[in-house]
Structures are given as structure tokens and as C-alpha cells.
Amino acid sequence: MITTDFGPGTPCWLELNTPDVAATADFYNRVFGWTLHDIGFDAGGYQSMSLGGKAAAAIGPLEHEEQRPGWTLIFACDDLESAIEETERLGGSVYVEPFSIPAVGRMAILLDSQGGVFGVWHGEKFAGFEVVNEPDSFGWAELWTPDAEASKSFYAGVLGWEYEVLDQGEKGWYAVARNAGAPMEESHGGIMQLGREYLTDTEGVPDWHPVFIVADCDASARLVRDSGGKVHMGPADVPQAGKLAICADVVGGEFVLLTPSPMG
């Protein structure tokens, strides 16, 4: 379960880049009830999306013509320079150099050892999500990767993660990630191996997907379709997880809907 104490390594924010901010924001308003909010300073079209007045994610225009529309997962970090140094030591690289938002925080966008995009954030005034684990909000971070062992090693080194590996029989295994020393109930994401043929949007490199908690996966999947998005898979019942659907918004940004299994 995601927490909002934002210890180093915890998913703390989401950013969506799109060629059509208005149409994409309207889609998420229809599906999740999110509303757009100005962040209070000139940020080149970057805006916050809120659920019930609480910050749920951010949205902004594409930064260059070659950029693929989609979500970027951002993880809390105490020391950006150390994270960059470890990223490079483990075979990754810097995609966007560290930059500061005065009195708000510092961020860098990095590439992991296989080319997957992720961000690191050192918050000052703004730590991250104001709502998580509630219906229509973020609840899990999932990495699809062609080499799960390499991904496990990389993120353990850069973000300090530990793993609980779940045997999924013929489907292989799924690594549940948590911060070092954290209890299993504070796990915040997972790593799943997929063949490169399933990662065509990223040309075979790892791809982070936000998982959004919903009260009724079937109803939310219908909303996705009715609002101009696509449902690529499901809704389907998944053991140890719940009912989920793999979706895309109106510009192709992928995400997952999940109605968790009842606890106990």
C-alpha cells in the first residue's frame, strides 16, 4: 500500500505528457472526476489534477516532438546527485538534468539500465500525492520489463528496494517492491517480466504503469471506452490482486485500473 510519508524510494508523484492537454484532462475528469488546477506560477502549461481538492497527478504538454505521450512515475529521493551517480554506475543515464522549482523541490528524469524512464524528486514545499489508495486515485506502480532480474538489481541499487517474489506458475514470477526495512503491507509496486513483443510502444524498453484504484473495475472500464479511451485487456480477475483492466487514454497513455481483492 502506498503511503504519503514519502520515504526515499517511495512513488511520490505522477506526470502525464500529452499533445492535447485539454482533451486528455477532460478524459480523466470523466473517468476519475479529476479537475484541473493552476499550480500558481508559470510552468509552461504544467498543471495539477485534483480529486476532491487533493493533488492526484500532474499534466502538461509534450516537451519535444519525439516524446511519446504517457505517464512518468516519480520517486522520492533525499539526494538527487547520489541517485544520479548510482544510476550511471549501474548502467543508466540522465534524461533530463536536475532542475529546481524554487521553494517547491528539485527533480531529475533518468533512464534505467535498460532505457526505462523514471523520475526522482526531492520535495521541499511539495512532497507529492495528497490522495492515494482511495477510489479514483493512485495506488500502485508497476514496471513491465524484458529483463526483470536486471530491473530488480537496478532499482534496488538506486532506490534501495527490497522484494518479495511471488510464484505465478506458468506466468513466471512477480516481484513486489518495498523500501528497505519496510513491512510487506507498505509495498508500493511490482516488477513483471514481459517479452519485447509486448512492449512495442517503448520499442522493447521497460515501461512504468500507474495503477489506479477504482471501486468497480467494470464500471470504470466502461467509462474509459465511453470517454474515448481503450481497454486493451480485461476487466479480469487476477489472483492475489483483484479485478483489473489495462487501458489507454485518448492520446495513448497507458494505465491500469484495479479493484483490489477484499482484505482477509
N, C-alpha and C positions, 0 to 999 in steps of 0.2 A: 504493500500500500504506500502510495506517495505521501510524504509528509511535507509540511511547509516550514520545517526548521532549516531546510536548505543547507545541511552539512555538505562539505566538499564531496563532489561526485553525484549528488542528487539531481535529477532533472528539475530545473527551476523555471524554464520558460520555453515558449514555442513561438516561432516566427514563420509566417506564411508569405512567400513572394509570389505575385501574380501579375499577369499583364493587364488585368481588369479588376482593380480594387473594388469598385462599386458593385459589380456583378457578383464577385466572389463573396464580399461581405453580406450581400443580400441572401446568397445561398446559405451561409452559416446562421444568419438570422432566422431563416425559415426552418432549418433543421434543428438548431440548438437554442434559438432565442437570443443569440448574441447580438449586442448592439455596439456600434462604433463610437469611440470616444477620442477626441484630440488629446495628445499627451502633453500639451502645454508649451511646446516650443517647436520651432521649425525643424522638422526631421525628414524632409524630402518625401512627404506622403506617407510616412510611417505612422500608424495609428494603433490604438489598443482596441481589442474586442472584449466586451464585458458580459458577464452573466449575473443578473441581479445586482448590478453596480460594482461587481468584483472583477478584477482583471483576470481574464481567462486565456488570452493569447494576443499576438500582435499580427498585423497585416501591413504589407507595403508593396510598392511596385517592384518589378524586376530591376536588378541593378545593372544588367547588361543584356544585350540581345541573345546571347548564347545561353543565358541562365535558364534552367528548367524550372517551371512553376512547381511549387511544392513546399512542404514543411521542413524547417530546420529545428532539430532538438538541441536545446542549450542546457548545459550542466553547470552547477555551482562550482566555483573554484576560488580558493584562497589566494593563489599565486599564479597569475597568468604566465609569467616568464618561466616558472618551473614546469608548468603544464606544456608549454611550447617546447622547452628543452627536452622533456621526456618524450613528447610526440615525435620529435625529429630523431631522437636516439633509437626509437622503436620502428622507424621507417616511415613515419607520417610526415606531413608538411603543413606549412601555414598557407591558408587560402585567402584570408583577409587579415592583415596585420592588426595587432591590438589597437583599439581606439577608445577614447574616453567620451562619456556623456557627462558633462560637469555636474557634480553633486548627485549623480544617479548611479554610475558604475562604469566598469571597463569590460570590454568584450573582445574576443578574437574568434574567427571562424577557422577551423582546422580540417585537415584531411587525415583519416586514419591510415594505417599501413597498407590498406587495400584501395584507398581512394574514397571511402565513405565520408560524407560531410557531417560535421557536428560543431557545436559552439561551446565556448566556455565563458562564464560570466562571473565577475567579482562585483557583487552589489554593494552599493552604499545606501542611497536613499530608497532604492527599489530592489528588493531581494528576489522577487519572482511572482509566481502564481498567487493570487488571492483566493482562489477557489479550486479545489481538486477533489477527486473521489466522489463527487456528487453527480446526479444525473445531468448530462449535457456539459460535462467538464472533463479535463484530462485526468487519466488515472493510471497510465502505464506507458512505458517506452519500449518498443520492440525493434530489434535490428535483424534484418534479413541479410544474410551474408553467404557468399560462396565458400568461405573457409571459416567455420565457426571457431575452431581451435585458435587460429591466428587472431580472430577478433577478441576472443576471451583474453588472450595474453596481452593484447594491445591495451584494452580498456582497464584491465587490472593494473597495468603499469602506469597509465596516465591518470586514471580517476580512482585508483585504489579499490576496485571492486573485488568482492568475493562471490562465489557462485554455488548454487545448489543445482545439480544436474538431474533432470527428470527423464526417465526412460519412457519413450513414446512408442516402443515396439518397432513395427515396420517403418514408422515415420522417423526413426532415429531418436535423438535426444534434444532436450530444450534446456538451456542454461538460464536459470533465474538469477538475476543480478541484485546485489545489495552492497551498501557501503561496508567497508571493513569494520568488523565488530558489531554490526547492526543485527538485530534479530530477524528471523525469516519474515515476520509479519511486516517489516519495513522494507521488503524487497520492492524495487521500483521499475524493473524492466526485465527483458529477456533477450536471449540471442538464439536465433534459429537458422540452421543451415538450409539454403536453397540453391539449386543449380542455377548457373548463369542464365539459362534459358528463361528463368522466371524473373530475372532482373533486367529485362530489356530496356526499361525506362532509364536506368542508370548505366546502361552498357556493361552490365555484369559486375559493377562495384557494389559494396554494401549500401543498404538504404534503411535509414531510420524511419519508423512509422509511429505517429502518435495514436494511442488507443484512447477513445473517448467513452466514458461510462454513460450508458443510457438505461432508462427504466424499462423499456420494451424494445428489444432489438428489431423485431419485425416491424413495429410501427415506425421506428426511426429509419429503417432501410427504405420503407415506402416513401417517407419524406425526402430522402436522398433522391430517389427516382423522380418524384413529383416536382422537385426543385431544380431538375436539370442535371443532376449528377448521375453516377453509375454505381451499380453494385456488382463487383467482379466475382464475389463468392459469398454464399450464404444468403440469409442467416442460417447458421448451422450450430448444433450443439457440439462443444469441444470438452472432453473430459478434463477435469481439474481447473477449468476456466469458466465456462458458461456458454451462452449463445453469442456468436459473433458474426460480423459481416465485414468483408473487405470492400472498401468503397473508394470513389474518386469524386472530387468536387467538379464544378463547372469548367475549370481550366486544367483538370487532370491531377491535381494534388491529391495524393493517396492518404487514407487514414483508415482506422479500424473502429467499428462500433462494438461495444461489449456490454452485455447484461450479465454481470457476474453470477456464478452459481451461489445459491444460498449458503451462508456460513454454517458449519456444524452439520 
